[in-house]
Amino acid sequence: MGKELILIGIVVVAGIGVSRLWMSRRKGWSIVLCLLVAALVTSLARRWQIDLSGAA
C-alpha cells in the first residue's frame, strides 16, 4: 500500500505543478511535465508490479 501512496503523491504534486505552469501561460512546459510524469508513474507501476487498469 505504501508504493501506491507514493504514486498518488507524485501525481498530486505534478498536478499542482502543471496547473501553475498552465496558469502562468507556460502551456508548453506544462504539457512536457504532464507527459514526463505519466511516463514516470507508468514505469514505476510496472517496476513495482502495480496494476493501473482500474485507475481511470
ZISULBEL-V226542 format. One line per field, one symbol per residue. ss: DSSP state (H for helix, E for strand, L for the rest). psi: psi as a letter, one per 40 degrees, with the letter a starting at -180 (. if undefined). burial: I if it has 24 or more other ideal C-beta (glycine too) atoms within 12 Angstrom, else O. A space follows every 50 residues. Layout:
BEGIN
ss->???
psi->???
burial->???
END
This chain:
BEGIN
ss->LHHHHHHHHHHHHHHHHHHHHHHLLLHHHHHHHHHHHHHHHHHHHHHLLL LLLLLL
psi->dddddddddddddddddddddddefgdddddddddddddddddddddefh hedef.
burial->OOOOOOIOOIIOOIOOOIOOOOOOOOOOOOOOIOOOIOOOIOOOOOOOOO OOOOOO
END
